[in-house]
Amino acid sequence: MSNPDVFQAYSQYYDLLYRDKDYESEVAYVDSLLRRYEIPGKDLLELGCGTGRHARRLSELGYQILGLERSSRMVEAAQQTAAFQCLVGDACTSRLGRTFSAVLALFHVVSYQVSNSSLRALFERSAEHLQKGGLFVFDVWYSPAVYANKPEPRIKTVSDEQIRVHRIAEPQIYPSENRVDVHYTIMVEDRHQGQLTSFQEVHPMRHFSLPELELLAQLCGFESLGAEEFLTGRTPSEDTWGVCLVFRKL
């Protein structure tokens, strides 16, 4: 299974680090996929829901969403509503005893499953939580793009009224394992006291080809309906880091 400690410290600054992420456009895109492939209802399960920023917006479109998130800190930070509830749980092992019209795994949740056992477990649990004909919608890192445009070190700085956060991301590539370990160094500066704290986390990320995902679909009781560049809908290419796939439960 993937490292259970990932996001435990990082989660404190997650929303600040991703405040420039276009959640509105992403939710509109996911909604368009659900409508295009005609899910049988409006009840969704979101795996790795984080602090619920996708889920809350989806709930405003009329969906009823249950989120499953492994980081207890993120669940505590989530703003739950009548239409969005969030539980602490592992997407690979949790059995909720009910089914949904669609299961979502957004922002590369599937790519965090670097072992074959955890990957298959996530797909099997997703199938168990779907009604017949329900959809599994997820995005992954795409292998052709990772090999064509190798990841490089990046620095990101964000701030609010209280703190300034510097994040250094240094990738370590494992070509034979279809894996990139992203080594994060996070430095947090108190803008009033001048104190500086830092910590490090490693986020192992797996990338995928379409044939291996289609094979996994067959093994776990799905049919593959489509694969496209996340947000744009374009055909995946060597310039496509994020590919979105839609599977239907048979």
N, C-alpha and C positions, 0 to 999 in steps of 0.2 A: 504494500500500500504506500501511498505518498506520505511524506513527512507530516505528522499531525501538528508539529510546532510551527509550520509555515503560517504566516499571517498573525501569530499571536502578539508580537510586538508591532509589526508593520501595520496592523489593523487600526492602531490608535491614530494614524495619520492618513489612512486610506482615502477618506472623502476629500481631504485637502489636496492630496497628490493627484487625484483624478477629478478635481472640480471642473477642469476644462473638457472633460469627456462629454460628448454630445449624446446624452441619454435620451433626449427628446427624439432625435432622428433614429436612434437605435430602436427605441420602443415602437416608433411608427413603422420601421422596417419589419420588426418581428410580428407586429399586428398584421401587416400586409401578407406575410407568409402564412400565418394562421388562417387568414380569410381566403387566401389563394387556394390552399389545400383543404379547406373546409373541415375544420375540427368539429367533432360531434357535440361539443358543448362549450362552456366558458370557464370551466374550472381548470386551473393550471398548478403544476408543481414546478418550482424553480430550484434547481440544485445549485449550491454555492451562491446563494442570493446576496451575500455580502450584507450591506446595511439597507438593502431593499430599494435602491434607487431606480432599478428597472421595474421592480414589482409594483411600487406605489404608482408609477405612471401607467402601468398596464391596468391596474385596478380602476383608475380614472376612466379607462375606456370600456369598463363594464365587466372585466374579468374578476374572478374570485381566485386568489392566489395563496398557496401555502409555500413558504420558503423553507429550505433546509440548508443550514449553514454550520460548518464545523467550528468556526471561531466563535466562542462564547462572547468575546468582546464585541464582535460585529453584531451579533444578535441583540446584545444589550443596547447598542447604538441605533438599531433599526427603529424607525417610527411606524409602529404597527397600527393598523386601522381595522375596521370591521371587514374590509375586503382583502386585507393582507395580514396574514399571521406568519410568524417566523419561529422555527424550532432549531435547537442545537442538534445536529446529527451529521453523520457521515454518508455521503451519497452512495458509497460502495457497500455499505452494510445495513443501513436503516431500512426497516420494513414497516410501513405506516398502516397496513391493513385496509387500504382503500385505493381506488383507481381514479385517474384524471383524464381529461380530454387531451391534454398535451403536457409533456415534460420539457422544460427548458434548461439548458446548461450553457450560459452565456459567459463572455469574457474569458474564454479558453479554459473553462473548468475541465474539459476532457483532456486537454494537453497537460494538465497537472498529474494525470494518471500515467506515470512513466513505466510501470511494470505491466506485463501482459495480464497478470492476475487482477490487478486493481482496475485495469481498463475493461476487462470482460465483466468484472463484478458490477461496475457502474452501468454498463449496457444492460446487464441482466436485471438489475434493480429497476432501471428505467422501464424496461418492458413489463415487469411485474406491476408497476404503478400506472400502466396505461390501459384504458379501455380498448377493446378491439377496434381498430381503425384510428386510434389516437396517434398523435404525432410526437416524435422526439426531435427537437430542434436544438442544434448546438453548433458552436464554431470552434475551429482548431487552427493551430499553426500549420502551414502548408509546406511540405518538404521541398518541392521544386523551388519555391521562393527562398527558403532558408539556405539551400545550397547555392543558389544563384546570387543571393545578396546576403552574405554572411553577417550575422549580428555583430555590432561593434559596441565598444564602451560608450555610455551616454551619461550625461549629468543633467539633472532637473532640479530647479529651485522654485519653491512656492512659499507663500507666506500669507498670514492673516494678521489681525491686530495683536495677537499674542506671541506667535512664534514664526520663525523662518526655518523651513525644512530643505535640506540639500540631500538629494538622492543620487548616489553613484551606482550605476548598473554595469557590471563587468561580466560578459558572457564567457563561459567555458564550453567548447563544442566537443561533443562525442559523436562523430559521424557514424560509427558502426552501431550505435544504439538509437539513432534518430532522436537525440536528446541534446538540449542546451541547458546547462546549469547557469542561472542568472544570479551572480553574487551581488547582493545589495549592501551598500554601506549607507546608513541613514544618519545624518547629523542634524540635530534639532537645537536651534538657538532661541533662547528666551529673549524676546526683543526688549523687555523692560529690565530684567535682572542681568542680562549678558551671559547667563550660564549656557554652556554647550554640552550636550549629551550625545552619545552616539551608540549605535548597535549595528550588528550585521545579521543578515539572513540569506539563505540560499534557496532559490525557487527552481527546482528541476522542471523543465518543460519538454514535452515530447511533441514532435511534429509528425505529420501523417501524409501518406499518399492516398489518393481516392480508392485505388483497388483494395488496399488493406482495410479501409473503413467499410467498403461494400461487402467484403468477406465477413467482417465482424457483424454487419447487419444480418446476413444470412444465418450466422451461427446463433444469433440471439433473438430470432423471430421477427425481424423487420424486413421491409422492402425499402430500398433507397429510392426516393422520389426526385431528388435533385441536389446539386452542389453548385454554389455560386460564390462570387466574392461578397463578403459581408458588406452590407449597406448598398453597394452599387448594383448587385445582381449580375455583374459581368462574368464571363467565363473565366475560371481560374487559370492563372498563368504564372510564369516565373517571377512576376512582380506582385503576386497576390499573397501577402503574408497571412491574411485571415480569410478562411473559407467557411461558409455556413452550409450545413447539410440538413436535410429534412428526411427523416425516416418515418415510415408508417408501420404500426404494429399489425401483423398478419392475424 
